[in-house]
Amino acid sequence: MNLEQRKEAFVKCGLFIKRHFNENWEPNENGLHEGLDHLIASAHTYNGWFIKEFVEESLKNISSMLEEKSLTDFTKNIPEPKHKKTVAVIMAGNIPMVGFHDLMCVLLSGHNVLVKLSSDDNVLLPFFIKLLEYYQPSIGENIKFSETKLVNFNAVIATGSNNTAAHFKYYFGKYPHIIRKNRTSAAVLTGKESVEDLKKLGRDIFLYFGLGCRNVSKVLVPKNYVFDPLFEAVFDYKFVANNNKYGNNYDYNRAVYLLGLEKFLDNNFLIIKEDKGLFSPVSVLFYQEFESEKEVKEYLNYNKDNLQCIVGKEQGFAPFGYSQQPVITEYADGVNTLDFLVNL
């Protein structure tokens, strides 16, 4: 199986997802579409955070990543490996299909992948792998799953919290590795944003309930910034409070702040609190005031190793509403996964 065949399998998977949501099903694939519908509808029974709307959002973003031109550009400099290696990929489970990009990179690079699924996301990715095998049966020879201790591998890509990253470093440090820690995202506001900008920022904050490293958990705002327009703009996201897990977090954090006599703003599903911290709890958005652009640059530079994405209107920032739509060449933590694999 050569690179062109591997690439074509991914392209066909992307087209399948597009047909699925356009309800343009091909008769011979009805069973696959029905299976995917079932998984989307039932994903929340395996993980209460994986509601239908957010699973669909994740799949649509992946289908955009798998457009033929994007994949052709992405793979144009990939040589076939002289010595095929087995790469263990330890996946997180904070948002649906979060380990997909790593899986794709390993398979496109021509290496074998040993997948260690998160117990929080162990249903959707196996379906996608079955889909790959449907379009390119021989690709299954390059994929194995591990449910116990990882053995017989040559390199590691692992994603987790700061605590688990320390364990990963201890156990896998002797292998070629990419080990990722906690990251989050921030937004820079000027007070001149339109209503539409703020609505799009709501997407950056609330998509996947704020659990992703590309979710905005901190906003930098001018001194004496008024938050009323932001509260009004994000009102369409009030549905997040209907989720038991999110609702419990909101109730808990609000009670803690009240008991601590801490100041905060609240609209019954989002708490906005002044805090120098970067990583806010679920249902909470931290903010910090600034008086000059220099302050903003210094803050972002100081926290660069903890920031996955910066949202705003400045050049180089992600546009409002697009933090959760990375293009195929945007690598987690800024580490080029494909280069790592090609050079094994």
N, C-alpha and C positions, 0 to 999 in steps of 0.2 A: 504494500500500500504506500503510494508516494504522497508527497505534500499536496499535490493537486487534488487527489482523492480525499484526503483528510479535510482540506479546505471546503471541498464541494459538499461534504457531509454536514458541515456546520452551516453553510449557506442554505442548504435544504431545510435544516432545522429552523433557521430564522424565517424562511418562507412559510413553513408549517405554522409557526406561531402567528404570523400575520394573517394567514388564512383562517386560523382558529377564531381570532377576534373580529375578522371581517365576515364571519359566517359563510365563507366561500370554501366549504369543505369539499374535498375530492372524495367520491363515493368509496373508493378502496381504502380510505383513511378514516372512515367514520368511527371505527372502533378506537383508534388512537385519540381522536378528538373527544369522544365520549369519556375515555379514560382520563384525559386531561381535565375535562369539565368536573369530573368526580373529585379529582385531587384538589382542584382549586376550591371547590365547595367544602371539602372536608379538611383542608389543611389546618384550619383553626382548632380542630379536635386534637391534633397532635401538638400544636403550639398555639396557645391562646392569642399570641400577638399577630399570627398570620391570617388576618381577615381577608376576605375575598378581594376587596378593592386593592389591597397592597400586594397580594400575590400577583394579581393581573398586572399591576404597575411594573413589578419586577420583570415579569416575562416580556412585556412590551419593550422595556428598555433593552433587554437582551436581544430581542429580535432586531432592533435598530443597530445594535453592535455587529450583527451578523449579516449585514448587507454585503453583497458580493464585492463592490468596489472597496469598502473598508477592509474586508478580509484580504483582498488581493494586495492592497498597499501594505497591510500589516505583515504579510508573510513573504513579501518579495525578496527579502534578504536572508531567509532561513535556509541554511544548508541541511542536507540530510546528515544526521549524526554519524560519525565514523564508528563510534561505540555506543550503542543504545544503552541508556541508563534507566533505572527505576527511581522515580521521584515520588516520595511520600508527601501527600498534600493533606495537612490537618486543617479541617475547615471550621470556621465559626458558624454560629447559627442565629445571629442577631437579626438578620433580615433574610427574606426568602432568596435562595439561590446565591447567597453571598460568595460562595466558593467557586462559582462558575468560571470566572475569568482565569483563575489559576489552572483549573482543569483544562480549559481551552488552550492555554499557553503550552502546557506540557504535551498535550496530544498533537498540536500543530508543530511543535519542535521535533516530533518524531520519537520522543522518549515514551517509556511506559509510565503509567500513573498508578500509584497505590493510594487509594482514597480512604481517609479516615473521616467519616461523616460526623457532624455534631448531632447529638440526640435531639436537638431542637429543630433540625432541618434535615431529616433523613428520609423524606418521601419524594420531594420534588426533583432533586438532582438525579436519583435513580431512574425516574421516568425519562428525563432528558437523555440519559445515557442509552436507555432502550431506544429512544428516537434516533440517536446517532447510529446505533447498530442496525436499525431498520433501513436507513439509507446507505450505510456502509458496514455490512456484517463483520468484516475483518477487523474493524476498529475495536471490537470487543476483546481481541487478543492483547490489546495494549492497556486494558483497564482491569484492575483488581480492587476489591474492597477489603478493608481490615476492620474486624469488630473487636479484636483483642490487641495484644502488644504488637507494635510494628516491627517487622523483621524483613530481611532481604531487600534492602533499598540502598541507594547510593547518594541521595541528596534529599533535602527536606524543605518544604515551604509550609510554614505554620502561622496561623493567625489566632490571636487570643488576647486576653487581658494582660495588664502589666505583670500580674502574679504568674499567670500561666506562661507568659513569655520567658520569665526567669527559669521556670522548670524546663521549657523547651531548650533554652540555651544550655542548661546543665546536661540534658540527655542527648542533644543532637549537635552540640557545638563542634564535635570532631568531624562532622560531615559538612560538605558545601551546603549552605542554608540561607534562606530568607526567613527571618522571624519578626513578626509584626506585633506591636504593642497597641495599647489604647490610643486612639486619636479621635478628634472631633472637628467640627467646623465652626466658623464664625462669620458674622456679617458686619459690614461697616455701613452705617446710615449717616446721611447728612442732614436729614430733616426736609429735603427737597424731593423725596420720592413720591411718585404718583400713587394713587389708590391701587392701580394695577401692579405696580412694583411691590407694594406691601402684600397684596394678595398672593403674588408669586413667592414672596418670602415665607408666607404661611405654609406653602408646599415644602420649602426647604426645612422648616421647623417640624412639621407634623407628619410628613410621609414616614411610614414604618414606625409611627408613634415616637419618632425621635431617637430610635435605637441605633441608627447607622452612624458610622464614622463621618459620613458626609452630611449628616443632619446638623443644622445650625443650633448650637446650644448656648451661644454667647453673641450679643450684639454690642458693638461699640457705637456710642451715640454722642452728639454734641451736648455740651452742658445745657441743662434745663430742657432737655428733649421731652416732648409731650407724647405719651404712648397711646392716647385715645384713637388716633387714626389707625394704628396697628391693630388694636383690639377689634375695631370695627371691620377692618379688612380681612381678618382671619376668622370671622364668625362662622363661615361655612364649614370650618373644621370642628365645630362643636360636637360632631358625631363621635370623636375620639373618646369622649367621656362615657359613652355607652359601653365601651369595652371594659370589662371588669378589672383587668390588670391595670389599665391606664387609670381608671377611676379610683382604684385603691391607692395607687401612687399619688394621685392628686390629693385625695383626702388626707393621706399620711403627711405629705409635705406641708400642706396648709396647716394641719394641726401642730406640727413641729414649729413652724414659723410663728404661729399665734402664741404658743406656749412660751416661746423664746422672746416674745415681744419684739419681733423683728419686723421691719417695714417691708411691705411688698404690695404689688398691684395684682388684681385678680379679676377674671371674668367668668368664673365658674367652671372653666376647663383648662385655663393656662394661668400660671403664676409668673409674674415678671418681677425679678428681685435684683437689686444692686449687689454685685458680688465680684471680687477680683478673680475668683476662680474661673476656670475655663470649662470644666466638665459639670454641667448642671444635671440634677436628677430628672428622671422622667416627669413630665408635666410642668417643668420649671424652665424658664429662659432667664439666664443671667444677663445683666447689662453693666456697662462701665462707661462713664462719661469721659470725653476728651475735650481739650481746648485748642489743639493744633494738629495739623497733619503729621508733624514730627512725632507727637505722642502715639498716634496710630501706628506709624511705621515701626517705632521702637517696640511697641507692644506685640505686633505681629512677628517681628524679627525675634524677639525674646522667646516667643511661643512656637516658633516655626516647626520644631520637632514634634509638637503635639497637635498640629493643625493639618487636616487632610485637605481642606478646601476653604477658600475665603470668598464670600459672596458680596457683591456690590457693583458699583458702576465704574470703578477705577479700572484702567487698563490692566489686564492680567488677572482680574478677579473673575470668578464665575458669575454669569448673569443671574439675576433674581429668578428663582424657579427652576434652575438647572443643576443645582448641587447634586441631585440624585440621578443625573443623566450623564455619567462620564462617557466620553468616547473611548473607543477600543484601545487607544494609546495612552490613556490616563491610568497609570499604575498606582496601586495602593502604596502609600508612604513614599512615593516618588522613586521607588526602586524598580528598574526595568526588568521585569520577570523574564521576558523573552531573551534578553541578553544573557541573563544568568543561566538559562537553560541551554542556549546555543553554545555557551563556553564551558559546559560541564566536561 
